[in-house]
Every structure is written in C-alpha cells, then in structure tokens.
C-alpha cells in the first residue's frame, strides 16, 4: 500500500511540475510547489488508507462477534 501511495504522490508531483512550468513559473517555484503538492497528496492518501484499514478491521471484528454469538460459542 505504501508503494501505491508513493507512486500516486510522484504522479501528482510530475503532473503539477508540468502544470506549473506551463504557467511560466521559475524552476525553484515549480519544484517547491510541486513538492508541496506531492506532500499533500501523499499525506491525504495515507490518512485515507489508515481510515479504510481501521474500518475494514472493525467490520471484520463485528462479523466475527456476530458469527460467534449465532453459533453459541461465546463461553459466558
């Protein structure tokens, strides 16, 4: 998953570099703004992945609890 996030961030970095170079910015401005875009996209995708994995894990635990209660193996 980390590799997918990194590659997506790099894709946005290069696309934003092309976009900003077409706008006529200087090279240091292009690199700075593209790096900021890379960081923001990578951070947002990382948070999204964390939330997604936690929700999937929570649903799996709920499903496990429901199946345990239906089978009567709750040992209470």
VEXGU-222235 format. One record per atom (N, C-alpha, C, O): residue number from 0; x, y, z. Coordinates in Angstrom, 1 decimal. Example, Ala and Ser with C-alpha at 12.3 -4.5 7.8 and 13.67 -1.06 7.14 Angstrom:
// residues 2
[atom 0,[13.2,-5.7,7.8]]
[atom 0,[12.3,-4.5,7.8]]
[atom 0,[13.2,-3.3,7.8]]
[atom 0,[14.2,-3.3,8.5]]
[atom 1,[12.8,-2.2,7.1]]
[atom 1,[13.7,-1.1,7.1]]
[atom 1,[12.9,0.0,7.9]]
[atom 1,[13.4,1.1,8.0]]
***
This chain:
// residues 76
[atom 0,[0.8,-1.2,0.0]]
[atom 0,[0.0,0.0,0.0]]
[atom 0,[0.9,1.3,0.0]]
[atom 0,[0.5,2.3,-0.6]]
[atom 1,[2.0,1.2,0.7]]
[atom 1,[2.9,2.4,0.8]]
[atom 1,[3.4,2.7,-0.6]]
[atom 1,[3.6,3.8,-1.0]]
[atom 2,[3.7,1.6,-1.4]]
[atom 2,[4.2,1.8,-2.8]]
[atom 2,[3.2,2.5,-3.7]]
[atom 2,[3.5,3.4,-4.5]]
[atom 3,[1.9,2.1,-3.5]]
[atom 3,[0.8,2.8,-4.3]]
[atom 3,[0.7,4.2,-3.9]]
[atom 3,[0.6,5.1,-4.8]]
[atom 4,[0.8,4.5,-2.7]]
[atom 4,[0.7,5.9,-2.2]]
[atom 4,[1.9,6.7,-2.7]]
[atom 4,[1.7,7.9,-3.2]]
[atom 5,[3.0,6.2,-2.7]]
[atom 5,[4.2,6.9,-3.1]]
[atom 5,[4.2,7.1,-4.6]]
[atom 5,[4.5,8.2,-5.1]]
[atom 6,[3.7,6.1,-5.4]]
[atom 6,[3.7,6.3,-6.8]]
[atom 6,[2.6,7.3,-7.2]]
[atom 6,[2.8,8.1,-8.2]]
[atom 7,[1.5,7.3,-6.5]]
[atom 7,[0.4,8.3,-6.8]]
[atom 7,[0.9,9.7,-6.5]]
[atom 7,[0.7,10.6,-7.2]]
[atom 8,[1.6,9.8,-5.3]]
[atom 8,[2.2,11.1,-5.0]]
[atom 8,[3.2,11.6,-6.0]]
[atom 8,[3.2,12.8,-6.4]]
[atom 9,[4.1,10.7,-6.5]]
[atom 9,[5.0,11.1,-7.6]]
[atom 9,[4.3,11.5,-8.9]]
[atom 9,[4.8,12.4,-9.6]]
[atom 10,[3.2,10.8,-9.2]]
[atom 10,[2.5,11.1,-10.4]]
[atom 10,[2.0,12.5,-10.3]]
[atom 10,[2.1,13.3,-11.2]]
[atom 11,[1.4,12.9,-9.1]]
[atom 11,[0.9,14.2,-8.9]]
[atom 11,[2.1,15.3,-8.9]]
[atom 11,[1.9,16.4,-9.3]]
[atom 12,[3.2,14.9,-8.4]]
[atom 12,[4.4,15.7,-8.4]]
[atom 12,[4.7,16.1,-9.8]]
[atom 12,[4.9,17.3,-10.2]]
[atom 13,[4.9,15.1,-10.7]]
[atom 13,[5.3,15.4,-12.1]]
[atom 13,[4.2,16.1,-12.9]]
[atom 13,[4.5,17.0,-13.7]]
[atom 14,[2.9,15.8,-12.6]]
[atom 14,[1.8,16.5,-13.3]]
[atom 14,[1.8,17.9,-12.9]]
[atom 14,[1.6,18.8,-13.7]]
[atom 15,[2.0,18.2,-11.6]]
[atom 15,[2.0,19.6,-11.1]]
[atom 15,[3.2,20.3,-11.6]]
[atom 15,[3.1,21.5,-11.9]]
[atom 16,[4.4,19.6,-11.8]]
[atom 16,[5.5,20.3,-12.3]]
[atom 16,[5.3,20.7,-13.8]]
[atom 16,[5.7,21.8,-14.2]]
[atom 17,[4.6,19.9,-14.5]]
[atom 17,[4.3,20.2,-15.9]]
[atom 17,[3.3,21.4,-15.9]]
[atom 17,[3.4,22.3,-16.7]]
[atom 18,[2.3,21.3,-15.0]]
[atom 18,[1.3,22.4,-15.0]]
[atom 18,[1.9,23.7,-14.6]]
[atom 18,[1.7,24.7,-15.3]]
[atom 19,[2.8,23.7,-13.6]]
[atom 19,[3.4,25.0,-13.2]]
[atom 19,[4.4,25.5,-14.2]]
[atom 19,[4.6,26.7,-14.3]]
[atom 20,[5.1,24.6,-14.9]]
[atom 20,[6.0,25.1,-15.9]]
[atom 20,[5.3,25.7,-17.1]]
[atom 20,[5.8,26.6,-17.7]]
[atom 21,[4.1,25.2,-17.4]]
[atom 21,[3.3,25.8,-18.5]]
[atom 21,[2.8,27.2,-18.1]]
[atom 21,[2.5,28.0,-19.0]]
[atom 22,[2.7,27.4,-16.8]]
[atom 22,[2.3,28.7,-16.3]]
[atom 22,[3.4,29.7,-16.3]]
[atom 22,[3.1,30.9,-16.1]]
[atom 23,[4.6,29.3,-16.5]]
[atom 23,[5.7,30.2,-16.6]]
[atom 23,[6.4,30.6,-15.3]]
[atom 23,[7.1,31.6,-15.2]]
[atom 24,[6.3,29.7,-14.3]]
[atom 24,[7.0,29.9,-13.0]]
[atom 24,[8.4,29.6,-13.2]]
[atom 24,[8.9,28.9,-14.1]]
[atom 25,[9.2,30.1,-12.3]]
[atom 25,[10.7,29.8,-12.3]]
[atom 25,[10.9,28.4,-11.7]]
[atom 25,[10.0,27.8,-11.1]]
[atom 26,[12.1,27.8,-12.0]]
[atom 26,[12.3,26.4,-11.7]]
[atom 26,[12.2,26.2,-10.2]]
[atom 26,[11.6,25.2,-9.8]]
[atom 27,[12.8,27.1,-9.3]]
[atom 27,[12.7,26.8,-7.9]]
[atom 27,[11.2,26.9,-7.4]]
[atom 27,[10.8,26.1,-6.5]]
[atom 28,[10.4,27.8,-8.0]]
[atom 28,[9.0,27.8,-7.6]]
[atom 28,[8.3,26.6,-8.1]]
[atom 28,[7.4,26.0,-7.4]]
[atom 29,[8.6,26.1,-9.3]]
[atom 29,[8.0,24.9,-9.8]]
[atom 29,[8.3,23.7,-8.8]]
[atom 29,[7.4,23.0,-8.5]]
[atom 30,[9.6,23.5,-8.5]]
[atom 30,[9.9,22.4,-7.6]]
[atom 30,[9.3,22.5,-6.2]]
[atom 30,[8.9,21.5,-5.7]]
[atom 31,[9.3,23.8,-5.7]]
[atom 31,[8.7,23.9,-4.3]]
[atom 31,[7.2,23.6,-4.4]]
[atom 31,[6.7,22.9,-3.5]]
[atom 32,[6.5,24.2,-5.3]]
[atom 32,[5.0,24.0,-5.4]]
[atom 32,[4.7,22.5,-5.7]]
[atom 32,[3.7,22.0,-5.2]]
[atom 33,[5.5,21.9,-6.6]]
[atom 33,[5.2,20.5,-6.9]]
[atom 33,[5.5,19.6,-5.7]]
[atom 33,[4.8,18.6,-5.5]]
[atom 34,[6.6,19.9,-4.9]]
[atom 34,[6.9,19.2,-3.7]]
[atom 34,[5.7,19.3,-2.7]]
[atom 34,[5.4,18.3,-2.0]]
[atom 35,[5.2,20.5,-2.6]]
[atom 35,[4.1,20.7,-1.6]]
[atom 35,[2.9,19.9,-2.1]]
[atom 35,[2.2,19.3,-1.3]]
[atom 36,[2.6,19.8,-3.4]]
[atom 36,[1.5,19.0,-3.9]]
[atom 36,[1.8,17.5,-3.6]]
[atom 36,[0.9,16.8,-3.2]]
[atom 37,[3.0,17.1,-3.8]]
[atom 37,[3.4,15.7,-3.5]]
[atom 37,[3.1,15.4,-2.0]]
[atom 37,[2.6,14.3,-1.7]]
[atom 38,[3.6,16.3,-1.1]]
[atom 38,[3.4,16.0,0.3]]
[atom 38,[1.9,16.0,0.6]]
[atom 38,[1.5,15.1,1.4]]
[atom 39,[1.1,16.9,0.1]]
[atom 39,[-0.3,16.9,0.5]]
[atom 39,[-1.0,15.7,0.0]]
[atom 39,[-1.8,15.1,0.7]]
[atom 40,[-0.8,15.3,-1.2]]
[atom 40,[-1.4,14.1,-1.8]]
[atom 40,[-1.0,12.9,-1.0]]
[atom 40,[-1.9,12.0,-0.7]]
[atom 41,[0.3,12.7,-0.7]]
[atom 41,[0.7,11.6,0.0]]
[atom 41,[0.2,11.5,1.4]]
[atom 41,[-0.2,10.4,1.8]]
[atom 42,[0.1,12.6,2.1]]
[atom 42,[-0.5,12.6,3.4]]
[atom 42,[-1.9,12.3,3.4]]
[atom 42,[-2.4,11.6,4.3]]
[atom 43,[-2.7,12.9,2.5]]
[atom 43,[-4.1,12.6,2.4]]
[atom 43,[-4.4,11.2,2.1]]
[atom 43,[-5.3,10.6,2.7]]
[atom 44,[-3.6,10.6,1.2]]
[atom 44,[-3.8,9.2,0.8]]
[atom 44,[-3.4,8.3,2.0]]
[atom 44,[-4.1,7.2,2.2]]
[atom 45,[-2.4,8.7,2.7]]
[atom 45,[-2.0,7.9,3.9]]
[atom 45,[-3.1,7.8,5.0]]
[atom 45,[-3.5,6.8,5.5]]
[atom 46,[-3.7,9.0,5.2]]
[atom 46,[-4.8,9.1,6.2]]
[atom 46,[-6.0,8.3,5.7]]
[atom 46,[-6.7,7.6,6.5]]
[atom 47,[-6.3,8.4,4.4]]
[atom 47,[-7.4,7.6,3.8]]
[atom 47,[-7.2,6.1,4.0]]
[atom 47,[-8.1,5.4,4.3]]
[atom 48,[-6.0,5.7,3.7]]
[atom 48,[-5.6,4.3,3.8]]
[atom 48,[-5.8,3.8,5.3]]
[atom 48,[-6.3,2.7,5.5]]
[atom 49,[-5.3,4.6,6.2]]
[atom 49,[-5.4,4.2,7.7]]
[atom 49,[-6.9,4.1,8.1]]
[atom 49,[-7.3,3.2,8.7]]
[atom 50,[-7.7,5.1,7.7]]
[atom 50,[-9.1,5.0,8.0]]
[atom 50,[-9.8,3.8,7.3]]
[atom 50,[-10.6,3.2,8.0]]
[atom 51,[-9.4,3.6,6.1]]
[atom 51,[-10.0,2.4,5.4]]
[atom 51,[-9.7,1.1,6.1]]
[atom 51,[-10.5,0.3,6.3]]
[atom 52,[-8.4,0.9,6.4]]
[atom 52,[-8.0,-0.3,7.1]]
[atom 52,[-8.6,-0.5,8.5]]
[atom 52,[-9.0,-1.6,8.8]]
[atom 53,[-8.7,0.6,9.2]]
[atom 53,[-9.4,0.5,10.5]]
[atom 53,[-10.8,0.1,10.4]]
[atom 53,[-11.4,-0.6,11.2]]
[atom 54,[-11.5,0.7,9.4]]
[atom 54,[-12.9,0.4,9.3]]
[atom 54,[-13.1,-1.0,8.8]]
[atom 54,[-14.1,-1.7,9.2]]
[atom 55,[-12.3,-1.5,7.9]]
[atom 55,[-12.3,-2.9,7.5]]
[atom 55,[-12.1,-3.9,8.7]]
[atom 55,[-12.7,-4.9,8.8]]
[atom 56,[-11.1,-3.5,9.5]]
[atom 56,[-10.8,-4.4,10.6]]
[atom 56,[-11.9,-4.4,11.6]]
[atom 56,[-12.2,-5.4,12.2]]
[atom 57,[-12.5,-3.2,11.8]]
[atom 57,[-13.7,-3.1,12.8]]
[atom 57,[-14.8,-4.0,12.3]]
[atom 57,[-15.5,-4.6,13.0]]
[atom 58,[-15.1,-3.9,10.9]]
[atom 58,[-16.2,-4.7,10.4]]
[atom 58,[-15.9,-6.2,10.5]]
[atom 58,[-16.8,-7.0,10.7]]
[atom 59,[-14.6,-6.6,10.3]]
[atom 59,[-14.3,-8.0,10.4]]
[atom 59,[-14.5,-8.5,11.8]]
[atom 59,[-14.9,-9.6,12.1]]
[atom 60,[-14.1,-7.6,12.8]]
[atom 60,[-14.4,-8.0,14.2]]
[atom 60,[-15.8,-8.1,14.6]]
[atom 60,[-16.2,-9.0,15.3]]
[atom 61,[-16.7,-7.2,14.0]]
[atom 61,[-18.1,-7.3,14.2]]
[atom 61,[-18.7,-8.5,13.6]]
[atom 61,[-19.5,-9.2,14.3]]
[atom 62,[-18.2,-8.9,12.4]]
[atom 62,[-18.7,-10.1,11.8]]
[atom 62,[-18.3,-11.3,12.6]]
[atom 62,[-19.1,-12.2,12.7]]
[atom 63,[-17.1,-11.3,13.1]]
[atom 63,[-16.6,-12.4,13.9]]
[atom 63,[-17.5,-12.6,15.2]]
[atom 63,[-17.8,-13.7,15.6]]
[atom 64,[-17.8,-11.4,15.8]]
[atom 64,[-18.6,-11.5,17.0]]
[atom 64,[-20.0,-11.9,16.7]]
[atom 64,[-20.6,-12.7,17.5]]
[atom 65,[-20.6,-11.5,15.6]]
[atom 65,[-21.9,-11.9,15.3]]
[atom 65,[-22.0,-13.4,15.0]]
[atom 65,[-22.9,-14.1,15.4]]
[atom 66,[-21.0,-13.9,14.2]]
[atom 66,[-21.0,-15.4,13.9]]
[atom 66,[-20.7,-16.2,15.2]]
[atom 66,[-21.3,-17.3,15.3]]
[atom 67,[-19.9,-15.7,16.1]]
[atom 67,[-19.7,-16.4,17.4]]
[atom 67,[-21.0,-16.4,18.2]]
[atom 67,[-21.3,-17.5,18.8]]
[atom 68,[-21.7,-15.3,18.2]]
[atom 68,[-23.0,-15.3,19.0]]
[atom 68,[-24.0,-16.2,18.4]]
[atom 68,[-24.8,-16.8,19.1]]
[atom 69,[-24.0,-16.3,17.0]]
[atom 69,[-25.0,-17.1,16.4]]
[atom 69,[-24.7,-18.6,16.6]]
[atom 69,[-25.6,-19.4,16.7]]
[atom 70,[-23.5,-18.9,16.7]]
[atom 70,[-23.1,-20.3,16.9]]
[atom 70,[-23.2,-20.7,18.4]]
[atom 70,[-23.2,-21.9,18.7]]
[atom 71,[-23.2,-19.8,19.2]]
[atom 71,[-23.3,-20.1,20.7]]
[atom 71,[-22.0,-20.4,21.3]]
[atom 71,[-22.0,-21.1,22.3]]
[atom 72,[-20.9,-20.0,20.8]]
[atom 72,[-19.6,-20.2,21.3]]
[atom 72,[-19.0,-19.0,22.1]]
[atom 72,[-17.8,-18.8,22.1]]
[atom 73,[-19.9,-18.3,22.8]]
[atom 73,[-19.4,-17.1,23.4]]
[atom 73,[-18.8,-17.4,24.8]]
[atom 73,[-18.3,-16.5,25.4]]
[atom 74,[-19.0,-18.6,25.4]]
[atom 74,[-18.4,-19.0,26.6]]
[atom 74,[-18.7,-18.0,27.8]]
[atom 74,[-17.7,-17.7,28.5]]
[atom 75,[-19.9,-17.6,27.9]]
[atom 75,[-20.2,-16.7,29.0]]
[atom 75,[-20.8,-17.4,30.1]]
[atom 75,[-21.2,-16.8,31.2]]
***
